[in-house]
C-alpha cells in the first residue's frame, strides 16, 4: 500500500511541475468538487444509519418495555443434550439447555383462547422446596423443585407409576381451558419401555380410589406425552365410554419429541380447550388434536389427574404454571355491547412487559372485533398483582398495556389513533384474598370502549 501511495505522489509531483497553470487550477477544482460530493454522501449515510438505529431501538424499547443493554458476545460451546439434576442451597435444580421460544409470528394459526374466569392457578410459590405440594394428592413420590433453565417452581414427578391430583380444581362445566408447562430431563432418542405423562379427565367420583390407574373410569378422555419410543416420541389421545365400540385412540409425532431433537430440558406449553363434547389440544404454537366427540352426550367430568409411567430410574417430568379457567369468552358482546372486556388470555413473563406468543389467539379475536367495528375506540388497561413494589408495578402495567397496543397495530393493522393505554398496577384488584387464584385474577388486561 505504501509503495502505491509513493508512486501516485511522484506522478502528481511531475504533473504539477510540467502542467500549465490553468490545467492545475481545473484539476484542483475537480478535486474539490469530488471531495465535497464524497463528504455529502458520508454525512447522509451516517444520518440514515443513526435514524435507522434510533427507530429500531424505539420499536424494541416499546415492545420490551425497557432499553436493551449491550452484551458482549462470549465464545462458548453449548453442551448438547444432558440435563443434570443436582442439589444446591436453593433446592433441586436441572440444567443445561434453554429452549428458545418461538417468535410471535409462529403463532399465526394458534386459535386457543383461555376461559373467561380463572378458577384455579398453581405455580408452587407457596410450597417449600423439596416438599410434596400442599394442595395435591399423590400415590407416588413428588416434590417441589426449581429449574436452572426456567423461572419459577415445578412439581417433579418421579420414576415409576403414580397419579397426581390437583385437589383445588373441583368445578368442571361444559366449557373450560387448562394450561400447563412440561419440562422433561431425558434424551428422547434413547429407547425406554415407558416414559409417559398423561392428563386424565374422568367421571370417577373419587379420584383417590383409582390413583394407580391411568384410565379415566367409564367415561372420559386422556392426553399423553410419550418420550423415548420408536422415532423419538409422540403424543396421543384416548376416548373412553360405556359403549366400547365408540372408544377412540389417535397419536402423532411432534417436533419437540423428534429423535433428532433430543430436547433435554426443553419446555412445552400444553393448552387444552373443552367446549361441550369437543376437545382441542395444543403444544406450543400448534394444534395437535381436535376431537369433535371426545365425550359422549351427558358425560359429566368430575375430576382430573396427572398420571405418570416411567420405567428408567431417575427419569422425571416437571409440571408448572397450571392455569384452569371456565366459561366461553364472548369478546364481541363484552366489548361492543357492555363496553368492557376483561381477558386473561394475554400473558407476560414475571416482571416483564413483552407479550407472550401464546397470547396470539386472544389478541387475534380482539383485533377481529375492532376490525368489524372500525369506529370503536378502546382504552387498554394493564393490571398486576400486589407482589413487589407498588411504583414498579404501576410502571410495569403501563408498559404491558403499551405492548398490547404495539401488537394490535403492528401485527393486525389496527389504527393506533383508536387505541389509548393506561396502567393501574395493583391499585384496582378484582380479588383481595392473598391466594394464588386471587393474584392470577388480578393479573389481567382490560379493554374499555371510549
C-alpha positions in Angstrom: 0.0 0.0 0.0 2.8 2.5 0.9 4.5 1.7 -2.5 1.3 2.6 -4.4 0.9 5.9 -2.5 4.6 6.8 -3.2 4.1 6.2 -7.0 0.9 8.3 -7.0 2.8 11.1 -5.1 5.7 11.1 -7.6 3.4 11.1 -10.6 1.4 14.1 -9.2 4.6 16.0 -8.5 5.8 15.8 -12.1 2.3 16.5 -13.3 2.1 19.8 -11.5 5.8 20.6 -12.4 5.1 20.3 -16.1 1.4 21.1 -16.4 0.2 24.6 -17.4 -1.2 26.8 -14.6 -4.8 26.7 -16.0 -4.7 22.9 -16.1 -3.6 22.8 -12.5 -6.5 25.1 -11.5 -9.0 22.9 -13.3 -7.6 19.8 -11.6 -8.0 21.3 -8.1 -11.5 22.4 -8.9 -12.4 18.9 -9.8 -10.7 17.5 -6.7 -12.7 20.0 -4.5 -16.0 19.1 -6.2 -15.3 15.3 -5.8 -14.4 15.8 -2.1 -17.5 17.8 -1.5 -19.8 15.2 -3.0 -18.0 12.4 -1.1 -18.4 14.4 2.2 -22.1 14.9 1.5 -22.6 11.1 0.8 -20.8 10.2 4.0 -22.9 12.6 6.2 -26.1 11.3 4.5 -25.1 7.7 5.1 -24.2 8.3 8.8 -27.5 10.2 9.3 -29.5 7.4 7.7 -27.7 4.8 9.9 -28.4 6.9 13.1 -32.1 7.3 12.2 -32.4 3.5 11.4 -30.7 2.6 14.7 -32.8 5.0 16.6 -36.0 3.8 15.0 -35.1 0.1 15.7 -34.2 0.9 19.3 -37.5 2.8 19.8 -39.5 -0.2 18.5 -37.5 -2.7 20.6 -37.9 -0.5 23.7 -41.7 -0.1 23.2 -42.2 -3.9 22.8 -39.9 -5.0 25.6 -40.7 -2.1 27.9 -37.1 -1.1 28.6 -33.9 -0.3 26.7 -31.9 -3.2 25.6 -28.5 -3.4 27.2 -25.5 -4.3 25.1 -24.0 -7.6 26.0 -20.6 -8.8 25.0 -20.6 -12.0 23.0 -19.0 -14.9 24.6 -17.3 -17.6 22.6 -18.9 -20.5 24.3 -19.5 -24.0 23.0 -23.0 -25.2 24.0 -23.3 -28.6 25.6 -25.7 -30.7 23.7 -28.1 -33.0 25.4 -27.5 -33.6 29.1 -29.8 -32.1 31.7 -28.2 -32.6 35.1 -30.1 -33.0 38.3 -28.3 -31.6 41.3 -28.9 -30.1 44.8 -27.9 -26.6 45.8 -28.8 -24.2 48.6 -32.0 -23.2 46.8 -33.2 -26.8 46.3 -33.1 -29.3 43.5 -32.3 -27.9 40.0 -31.9 -29.1 36.5 -29.9 -27.5 33.7 -28.2 -27.0 31.0 -30.1 -26.2 27.8 -32.7 -23.5 27.4 -35.1 -23.8 24.5 -35.6 -20.6 22.6 -39.3 -19.7 22.5 -40.8 -19.4 19.0 -41.4 -16.0 17.6 -44.8 -14.3 17.8 -45.3 -14.8 14.1 -45.1 -18.6 14.6 -48.5 -18.5 16.4 -50.4 -17.1 13.4 -52.6 -20.2 13.3 -52.9 -20.5 17.0 -56.6 -20.1 17.9 -56.6 -21.1 21.5 -58.5 -18.7 23.8 -58.4 -19.1 27.6 -61.6 -19.4 29.6 -63.3 -16.2 30.8 -62.9 -16.8 34.5 -59.8 -18.2 36.3 -60.8 -20.8 38.8 -57.5 -22.3 39.8 -53.8 -21.4 39.5 -50.7 -23.2 40.7 -47.1 -22.1 40.5 -46.0 -23.8 43.7 -44.7 -20.5 45.1 -46.4 -21.2 48.5 -44.7 -24.6 48.9 -41.3 -25.4 50.3 -38.6 -26.7 48.0 -38.4 -30.5 48.5 -41.9 -30.9 49.9 -45.0 -32.5 48.4 -47.3 -29.7 47.2 -49.8 -28.9 49.9 -52.8 -28.8 47.5 -52.0 -32.1 45.7 -52.8 -35.7 46.4 -50.3 -38.3 45.2 -49.9 -42.0 45.1 -46.1 -41.8 44.4 -43.1 -39.6 45.1 -43.4 -35.9 44.1 -41.7 -32.8 45.3 -41.4 -29.1 44.5 -38.2 -28.1 42.7 -36.6 -25.2 40.9 -35.0 -25.5 37.4 -31.9 -23.7 36.4 -33.2 -23.1 32.9 -36.7 -21.9 33.7 -38.2 -19.4 36.1 -40.4 -20.3 39.0 -41.1 -23.7 40.7 -42.3 -27.0 39.4 -43.6 -30.3 40.7 -41.1 -33.1 40.0 -43.0 -36.3 39.0 -40.8 -39.3 39.8 -39.8 -42.7 38.5 -42.4 -45.4 38.5 -46.2 -45.3 38.3 -48.4 -42.8 40.1 -51.2 -40.3 40.0 -51.0 -36.6 41.0 -54.3 -34.9 41.7 -54.7 -31.1 41.9 -57.4 -31.2 44.5 -58.0 -27.4 44.2 -59.7 -28.0 40.8 -63.2 -29.0 41.6 -65.5 -27.4 39.0 -66.0 -28.9 35.6 -68.6 -27.1 33.4 -69.2 -27.7 29.7 -66.6 -25.2 28.7 -63.2 -24.9 30.3 -59.5 -24.5 29.5 -56.4 -26.0 31.2 -52.9 -24.9 30.6 -49.6 -26.1 32.0 -45.9 -26.2 31.2 -44.0 -29.5 30.9 -40.2 -29.9 31.1 -38.5 -33.3 30.6 -35.0 -34.3 31.5 -34.3 -37.3 29.3 -33.0 -37.9 25.8 -36.0 -38.8 23.6 -33.7 -40.5 21.1 -33.0 -43.2 23.7 -35.5 -46.0 23.9 -37.4 -46.7 27.1 -40.3 -49.1 27.8 -42.4 -46.4 29.5 -41.8 -42.6 29.6 -45.4 -41.4 29.7 -47.2 -38.4 31.2 -51.0 -38.4 31.0 -53.6 -35.8 31.9 -56.8 -37.7 32.5 -60.4 -36.3 32.7 -62.9 -38.8 34.1 -66.3 -39.4 35.6 -64.9 -41.1 38.7 -66.5 -39.7 41.9 -63.3 -40.1 44.0 -60.1 -39.9 42.1 -58.2 -41.3 45.1 -60.0 -44.6 44.6 -58.2 -45.2 41.3 -54.9 -43.4 41.9 -52.9 -46.3 40.4 -54.9 -46.4 37.2 -54.3 -44.3 34.1 -57.7 -45.0 32.6 -60.4 -42.4 33.2 -63.2 -44.6 34.6 -66.2 -45.4 32.5 -66.4 -42.2 30.5 -63.5 -39.8 30.0 -60.6 -38.5 27.9 -56.8 -38.6 28.3 -53.9 -36.9 26.6 -50.4 -38.3 26.9 -46.9 -37.3 26.1 -44.7 -40.3 25.4 -40.9 -40.0 25.2 -38.2 -42.5 24.2 -40.1 -44.8 21.9 -39.6 -45.6 18.2 -38.8 -42.4 16.3 -38.2 -40.4 19.4 -41.6 -39.8 20.9 -45.2 -38.9 20.3 -48.4 -37.6 21.8 -51.7 -39.3 21.8 -55.3 -39.1 23.0 -57.8 -41.7 24.2 -61.5 -41.5 24.5 -63.3 -43.9 26.9 -67.0 -44.5 27.1 -69.5 -47.1 28.2 -70.0 -48.3 24.7 -66.6 -49.6 23.8 -67.3 -49.5 20.1 -67.2 -45.7 20.4 -63.8 -45.7 22.1 -61.1 -43.7 20.2 -57.3 -43.6 20.1 -55.1 -41.5 18.0 -51.4 -40.5 18.1 -48.9 -38.4 16.2 -45.3 -37.3 16.4 -44.3 -33.7 17.2 -41.1 -31.9 16.6 -40.4 -31.4 20.3 -40.1 -35.2 20.7 -38.3 -35.9 17.4 -35.3 -38.3 17.8 -33.1 -35.7 16.1 -34.0 -33.1 18.6 -33.1 -34.7 22.0 -34.7 -31.7 23.7 -33.4 -32.5 27.1 -34.5 -29.7 29.4 -36.9 -28.4 26.8 -40.2 -26.8 27.9 -43.5 -27.4 26.2 -46.6 -25.4 26.8 -49.8 -27.5 26.8 -53.2 -25.9 26.2 -56.4 -28.0 26.4 -59.8 -26.5 25.4 -63.1 -28.3 26.1 -66.3 -27.0 24.5 -69.2 -29.3 25.4 -68.3 -32.6 23.6 -65.3 -31.1 21.7 -61.7 -31.3 22.9 -58.8 -29.4 21.4 -55.1 -29.9 22.4 -52.2 -27.6 21.6 -48.5 -28.0 22.1 -46.8 -24.6 22.0 -47.9 -22.9 18.7 -49.6 -25.9 17.1 -53.0 -27.6 17.4 -52.2 -31.3 17.6 -55.7 -32.7 18.2 -59.2 -31.5 17.5 -61.8 -34.2 18.5 -65.4 -33.2 17.9 -66.8 -36.0 20.1 -64.2 -36.6 22.7 -67.1 -37.0 25.2 -70.4 -38.7 24.6 -73.6 -36.7 25.4 -74.5 -36.5 29.1 -70.9 -37.3 30.2 -70.2 -35.4 33.4 -66.5 -34.7 34.1 -65.9 -34.9 37.8 -62.1 -34.7 38.2 -58.7 -34.6 36.5 -55.3 -36.0 37.4 -51.9 -36.3 36.0 -50.7 -39.9 35.6 -47.1 -40.9 35.1 -45.5 -44.1 34.0 -41.7 -44.1 33.7 -39.5 -47.2 33.8 -36.0 -45.9 33.8 -34.7 -44.7 37.2 -34.1 -41.0 37.7 -36.4 -40.1 34.8 -38.6 -37.2 35.5 -41.3 -34.8 34.2 -41.7 -31.4 35.7 -45.1 -29.6 35.7 -45.6 -25.9 36.4 -47.8 -22.9 35.8 -51.1 -24.7 35.9 -53.9 -22.4 35.0 -57.6 -23.5 34.8 -60.3 -21.3 33.6 -64.0 -21.8 32.8 -66.6 -20.1 30.6 -66.8 -19.4 26.9 -65.3 -15.9 26.1 -67.8 -13.6 24.3 -65.4 -10.8 23.4 -67.7 -9.1 20.9 -70.6 -8.8 23.3 -68.4 -7.8 26.2 -66.5 -5.1 24.4 -69.2 -3.7 21.9 -72.4 -4.1 23.9 -71.3 -4.0 27.5 -68.3 -1.7 26.8 -65.8 -3.6 28.9 -63.7 -6.8 28.3 -61.5 -8.5 30.9 -59.1 -11.0 29.4 -56.7 -13.5 31.0 -55.5 -14.7 27.6 -52.9 -12.0 27.2 -50.0 -13.1 29.3 -46.5 -11.9 30.2 -43.5 -13.5 31.9 -43.0 -12.4 35.6 -41.7 -8.9 35.8 -41.6 -8.4 32.0 -43.8 -6.4 29.6 -43.3 -8.3 26.3 -46.5 -10.1 25.2 -46.0 -13.9 25.3 -46.5 -15.6 21.9 -49.3 -17.9 23.2 -51.5 -14.7 23.6 -51.9 -14.7 19.8 -55.3 -16.4 19.7 -56.8 -14.0 22.2 -55.4 -10.8 20.6 -56.4 -12.0 17.1 -60.0 -12.3 18.3 -59.9 -8.8 19.8 -58.4 -7.5 16.6 -61.2 -9.1 14.6 -63.8 -7.3 16.8 -62.1 -4.0 16.3 -61.8 -4.5 12.6 -65.5 -5.3 12.3 -66.3 -2.1 14.3 -64.0 0.5 12.8 -65.5 3.5 14.7 -64.9 2.0 18.1 -62.0 3.3 20.2 -60.7 1.5 23.2 -58.6 2.1 26.3 -56.2 -0.7 27.1 -55.5 -1.1 30.8 -52.8 -3.2 32.4 -53.1 -4.6 35.9 -50.7 -6.5 38.1 -51.0 -8.4 41.4 -49.7 -6.8 44.7 -46.4 -8.7 44.8 -43.4 -6.4 44.7 -43.1 -2.6 44.8 -46.2 -0.6 44.1 -44.4 2.0 42.0 -42.7 -0.7 39.9 -46.0 -2.5 39.4 -47.6 0.7 38.1 -44.8 1.2 35.6 -44.9 -2.4 34.6 -48.6 -2.3 33.9 -48.2 0.8 31.8 -45.6 -0.9 29.7 -47.7 -4.1 29.3 -50.7 -2.0 28.0 -48.3 -0.3 25.6 -47.0 -3.7 24.4 -50.6 -4.9 23.7 -51.2 -1.7 21.6 -48.0 -2.3 19.6 -49.1 -5.9 18.8 -52.6 -4.8 17.7 -51.1 -2.0 15.5 -48.1 -3.9 14.0 -49.4 -7.4 13.8 -53.1 -6.8 13.0 -53.1 -3.3 11.4 -55.4 -1.6 13.9 -55.1 2.2 13.6 -53.0 3.5 16.5 -55.3 6.5 16.9 -58.1 4.2 18.1 -56.1 2.8 21.0 -55.2 4.5 24.2 -53.2 2.9 27.1 -53.1 3.1 30.9 -51.6 1.1 33.7 -53.1 0.8 37.1 -50.6 -1.6 38.7 -52.0 -3.3 41.8 -54.5 -0.4 42.6 -57.7 -1.9 41.2 -57.8 -5.5 42.3 -60.7 -7.8 41.4 -59.9 -10.2 44.2 -58.4 -9.1 47.6 -57.5 -12.5 49.1 -53.9 -13.5 49.4 -54.2 -16.7 47.3 -52.6 -17.9 44.1 -56.0 -17.7 42.4 -56.7 -14.2 43.6 -53.3 -13.0 42.3 -53.9 -14.7 39.0 -57.3 -12.9 38.6 -55.7 -9.5 39.4 -53.0 -10.0 36.7 -55.2 -9.1 33.7 -55.7 -6.8 30.7 -58.9 -4.8 30.3 -60.3 -3.1 27.3 -62.8 -0.3 27.7 -64.8 1.3 24.9 -64.3 5.1 24.9 
